[in-house]
Amino acid sequence: MMTRLLENFLRKVVGLRVFALIGKSGTGKSFRARLIAERYHIHLIVDDGLLIRDGALIAGRSAKSEKNYLSAIKTAVFDDPQHRLEVSEAIKKETVTRVLVLGTSLRMVRLLLERLGLPDIDKVIKIEDVATDAEIQEAEKQRRRGRHVIPAPTLEVSRQHPSIILGSFTVQGKSNFEKTMVRPVFHNTGRIALTETGLREMVLHCVDEFDADLAVVKLRLFSRRKLWRIELTLDAPYGRDLPHHLQALQNFVKNHLERYTGLEISGVDVEIRRIM
């Protein structure tokens, strides 16, 4: 009781401190979230549409339960006003002074903060700062196999999303944390119905996730005999190794679209309009 009173007093005096964990999809952010929360004495975690307090799911819904990738993106960024309101109101009721927000880029985290009515970032933590290259590669391998992590015990996840659970495991820290391994619905094989507008949104999201500093000036989609070709015109920041960077972007967009939509992408053409 005394701890909650102290937390409430400190929040009124110093406000809510926001910690951001940044990393591309599949690099192990959710896996690391509870360990980071323990290190910095953080009780609240915002991850993939969920609000989690000390391992308990207290508000929101998981993007990993959505039927397709585009819906998952919208859930992860609280696109639905009712979803947004539910989580923001739940945060207001908590007496904690720190919250950890997970995102693929600073731009994404700042969008989440704006939508949830939270203050600006106090501390940025990059996944590369808390995980080795080998650990990130292993996380990416698991993601390619359709395996994702929710930083909460299986009992908590099963109450809302029993159909996506694969199993659980324990992470060793000062305390032992149970985490849940899931296979999102949108990772099931097969094609999905997707409009050109939806595909356009997915391409824009892929570019932003790959490198938030790349600005899409023009995007054109071409379809012939069930094959899709994508043309991107970009403004790029100064200092990138553009030949290698753009080749990696082409592979990233193609692989993600084919994996999550079942569409066949014949090519991704990239043109740079200017260097900023």
C-alpha positions as CSV (number, residue, x, y, z in Angstrom):
1,M,0.0,0.0,0.0
2,M,2.8,2.4,0.9
3,T,4.5,1.7,-2.4
4,R,1.4,2.6,-4.4
5,L,0.9,5.8,-2.4
6,L,4.6,6.7,-3.1
7,E,4.2,6.0,-6.8
8,N,1.1,8.1,-7.0
9,F,2.8,11.0,-5.2
10,L,5.9,10.8,-7.5
11,R,3.7,10.7,-10.6
12,K,2.0,13.9,-9.6
13,V,5.3,15.6,-8.9
14,V,7.6,14.3,-11.7
15,G,5.0,13.0,-14.1
16,L,5.2,9.8,-16.2
17,R,8.6,8.8,-17.6
18,V,8.5,7.1,-21.0
19,F,11.2,4.5,-22.0
20,A,11.2,3.4,-25.6
21,L,12.6,0.1,-26.8
22,I,13.4,0.4,-30.5
23,G,14.1,-2.5,-33.0
24,K,12.9,-3.9,-36.3
25,S,10.2,-6.6,-36.2
26,G,11.4,-10.0,-35.2
27,T,14.6,-8.8,-33.4
28,G,13.4,-9.9,-29.9
29,K,11.9,-6.7,-28.4
30,S,9.0,-8.5,-26.7
31,F,11.5,-11.2,-25.4
32,R,13.6,-8.5,-23.8
33,A,10.9,-6.3,-22.5
34,R,10.4,-7.8,-19.0
35,L,14.2,-7.8,-18.3
36,I,14.5,-4.2,-19.3
37,A,11.4,-3.4,-17.2
38,E,13.0,-5.1,-14.2
39,R,16.3,-3.2,-14.7
40,Y,14.6,0.2,-14.8
41,H,11.9,-0.5,-12.3
42,I,9.1,-0.2,-14.9
43,H,5.7,-1.7,-14.2
44,L,3.8,-0.9,-17.4
45,I,4.6,-2.1,-20.9
46,V,2.9,-1.1,-24.1
47,D,3.5,-3.8,-26.8
48,D,1.6,-4.7,-30.0
49,G,-1.7,-3.2,-28.9
50,L,-1.6,-4.5,-25.3
51,L,-1.1,-2.8,-21.9
52,I,0.7,-5.1,-19.5
53,R,1.4,-4.5,-15.8
54,D,3.8,-6.8,-14.1
55,G,3.0,-9.6,-16.5
56,A,-0.8,-9.1,-16.3
57,L,-2.8,-8.0,-19.4
58,I,-4.9,-5.1,-18.1
59,A,-6.1,-3.5,-21.3
60,G,-6.1,-3.6,-25.1
61,R,-6.0,-6.4,-27.6
62,S,-3.0,-8.2,-29.2
63,A,-2.1,-7.4,-32.8
64,K,-0.9,-11.0,-33.0
65,S,-4.6,-12.2,-32.9
66,E,-5.5,-10.3,-36.1
67,K,-6.4,-12.2,-39.2
68,N,-4.1,-10.3,-41.6
69,Y,-0.9,-8.3,-41.4
70,L,-2.6,-4.9,-42.3
71,S,-5.1,-5.3,-39.4
72,A,-2.2,-6.3,-37.1
73,I,-0.4,-3.1,-38.0
74,K,-3.5,-1.0,-37.3
75,T,-4.0,-2.7,-33.9
76,A,-0.3,-2.3,-33.0
77,V,-0.6,1.5,-33.5
78,F,-4.0,1.9,-31.8
79,D,-5.7,3.0,-35.0
80,D,-9.2,2.2,-33.6
81,P,-10.4,5.0,-31.4
82,Q,-12.2,2.6,-28.9
83,H,-9.0,0.5,-28.6
84,R,-7.0,3.7,-28.1
85,L,-9.4,5.1,-25.4
86,E,-9.5,1.8,-23.5
87,V,-5.7,1.7,-23.1
88,S,-5.2,5.4,-22.4
89,E,-7.9,5.4,-19.7
90,A,-6.3,2.3,-18.2
91,I,-2.9,4.1,-18.1
92,K,-4.5,7.1,-16.3
93,K,-5.8,4.8,-13.6
94,E,-2.4,3.4,-12.8
95,T,-0.2,5.0,-10.2
96,V,3.1,4.1,-11.8
97,T,5.8,6.6,-12.8
98,R,7.4,4.7,-15.7
99,V,6.2,3.0,-18.8
100,L,8.1,1.0,-21.5
101,V,6.8,1.4,-25.0
102,L,7.9,-1.0,-27.8
103,G,8.2,0.1,-31.4
104,T,10.0,-0.5,-34.7
105,S,11.1,3.1,-34.9
106,L,11.1,6.4,-33.0
107,R,8.4,7.6,-35.4
108,M,6.2,4.7,-34.5
109,V,6.8,5.2,-30.7
110,R,6.0,8.9,-31.0
111,L,2.8,8.0,-32.8
112,L,1.8,5.7,-30.0
113,L,2.6,8.3,-27.4
114,E,0.5,10.9,-29.2
115,R,-2.5,8.5,-29.6
116,L,-2.3,7.4,-25.9
117,G,-1.8,10.9,-24.5
118,L,1.6,10.1,-23.1
119,P,4.6,12.5,-22.7
120,D,7.6,12.5,-25.0
121,I,10.4,9.9,-24.7
122,D,12.7,10.2,-21.7
123,K,15.1,7.4,-22.6
124,V,15.6,5.5,-25.8
125,I,16.9,1.9,-25.7
126,K,17.9,0.2,-28.9
127,I,17.6,-3.6,-29.2
128,E,21.3,-3.7,-30.3
129,D,22.2,-2.2,-26.9
130,V,20.6,-5.1,-24.9
131,A,21.0,-8.1,-27.2
132,T,23.9,-9.6,-29.0
133,D,24.0,-10.1,-32.8
134,A,23.6,-13.8,-32.3
135,E,20.5,-13.3,-30.1
136,I,19.0,-11.0,-32.7
137,Q,19.7,-13.4,-35.5
138,E,18.0,-16.2,-33.4
139,A,15.0,-14.0,-32.8
140,E,14.7,-13.3,-36.5
141,K,15.0,-17.0,-37.3
142,Q,12.1,-17.7,-34.9
143,R,10.0,-14.9,-36.5
144,R,10.6,-16.4,-40.0
145,R,9.1,-19.6,-38.6
146,G,6.0,-17.7,-37.5
147,R,6.8,-17.6,-33.8
148,H,6.3,-14.4,-31.8
149,V,6.6,-13.6,-28.1
150,I,4.1,-11.8,-25.7
151,P,5.8,-10.7,-22.5
152,A,3.1,-12.2,-20.2
153,P,2.4,-15.7,-18.7
154,T,0.5,-18.2,-20.8
155,L,-2.5,-18.1,-18.4
156,E,-2.9,-14.3,-19.0
157,V,-2.6,-14.7,-22.8
158,S,-5.0,-17.7,-22.9
159,R,-7.8,-15.7,-21.4
160,Q,-7.9,-13.5,-24.5
161,H,-6.2,-15.4,-27.3
162,P,-6.2,-19.2,-26.6
163,S,-6.0,-20.1,-30.3
164,I,-2.6,-18.6,-31.0
165,I,-0.6,-20.1,-28.2
166,L,2.3,-22.4,-29.0
167,G,3.8,-22.7,-25.5
168,S,5.6,-20.9,-22.8
169,F,9.2,-20.5,-21.4
170,T,10.9,-18.9,-18.5
171,V,13.5,-16.1,-18.7
172,Q,16.0,-15.8,-15.8
173,G,16.5,-12.4,-14.2
174,K,16.4,-11.1,-10.6
175,S,13.0,-12.7,-10.8
176,N,12.0,-15.5,-13.2
177,F,9.6,-14.4,-15.9
178,E,7.2,-16.6,-17.8
179,K,6.6,-15.6,-21.4
180,T,4.3,-16.9,-24.0
181,M,5.2,-18.2,-27.5
182,V,2.4,-17.6,-30.0
183,R,1.8,-18.0,-33.8
184,P,-0.3,-15.1,-35.0
185,V,-3.3,-15.8,-37.1
186,F,-1.9,-13.8,-40.0
187,H,1.1,-16.2,-40.2
188,N,-1.1,-19.0,-41.4
189,T,-0.3,-20.0,-44.9
190,G,-2.5,-19.1,-47.9
191,R,-3.6,-15.9,-49.7
192,I,-5.6,-13.1,-48.2
193,A,-8.0,-10.7,-49.8
194,L,-6.2,-7.4,-50.2
195,T,-7.2,-4.2,-52.0
196,E,-4.6,-2.1,-53.8
197,T,-5.1,0.5,-51.1
198,G,-4.3,-2.1,-48.4
199,L,-1.2,-3.2,-50.3
200,R,-0.1,0.4,-50.7
201,E,-0.4,0.9,-46.9
202,M,1.7,-2.3,-46.3
203,V,4.4,-1.1,-48.6
204,L,4.6,2.3,-46.9
205,H,4.8,0.5,-43.5
206,C,7.6,-1.7,-44.7
207,V,9.6,1.2,-45.8
208,D,9.1,3.0,-42.5
209,E,10.0,-0.1,-40.5
210,F,13.1,-0.6,-42.6
211,D,14.3,3.0,-42.3
212,A,12.1,5.7,-40.8
213,D,14.4,8.4,-42.3
214,L,13.5,7.4,-45.9
215,A,10.7,9.6,-47.3
216,V,8.4,8.0,-49.9
217,V,7.7,10.6,-52.7
218,K,5.9,8.3,-55.1
219,L,4.6,4.8,-55.0
220,R,3.2,2.9,-58.0
221,L,1.8,-0.6,-58.1
222,F,1.5,-2.8,-61.2
223,S,-0.2,-6.1,-61.5
224,R,0.0,-8.6,-64.4
225,R,-0.9,-12.3,-64.4
226,K,-1.1,-12.4,-60.6
227,L,2.4,-10.9,-60.3
228,W,2.9,-7.5,-58.6
229,R,5.7,-5.0,-59.3
230,I,6.4,-2.1,-57.0
231,E,8.0,1.2,-58.0
232,L,9.3,3.5,-55.2
233,T,10.7,7.0,-55.5
234,L,12.4,8.1,-52.3
235,D,14.2,11.0,-50.7
236,A,17.1,9.6,-48.7
237,P,19.2,11.1,-45.9
238,Y,22.9,11.9,-46.4
239,G,25.4,9.4,-45.1
240,R,23.8,6.1,-46.1
241,D,25.7,3.5,-48.1
242,L,22.9,3.7,-50.7
243,P,23.7,0.8,-53.1
244,H,23.7,-1.7,-50.2
245,H,21.0,0.0,-48.2
246,L,18.6,0.1,-51.1
247,Q,19.2,-3.5,-52.1
248,A,18.5,-4.5,-48.5
249,L,15.3,-2.4,-48.7
250,Q,14.2,-4.1,-51.9
251,N,14.7,-7.6,-50.3
252,F,12.9,-6.5,-47.1
253,V,9.8,-5.2,-48.8
254,K,9.6,-8.2,-51.2
255,N,10.1,-10.8,-48.5
256,H,7.6,-9.2,-46.0
257,L,4.9,-8.8,-48.6
258,E,5.2,-12.3,-49.9
259,R,5.3,-13.8,-46.4
260,Y,2.3,-11.9,-45.0
261,T,0.0,-11.7,-48.0
262,G,0.8,-14.7,-50.2
263,L,1.1,-12.4,-53.2
264,E,3.9,-12.9,-55.6
265,I,6.2,-9.9,-56.0
266,S,8.1,-9.9,-59.3
267,G,10.3,-6.9,-58.3
268,V,10.7,-3.8,-56.2
269,D,12.3,-0.9,-58.2
270,V,13.7,2.0,-56.1
271,E,14.7,5.4,-57.5
272,I,16.3,8.2,-55.4
273,R,14.9,11.6,-56.2
274,R,17.3,13.5,-53.9
275,I,19.7,13.2,-51.0
276,M,18.6,15.3,-48.0
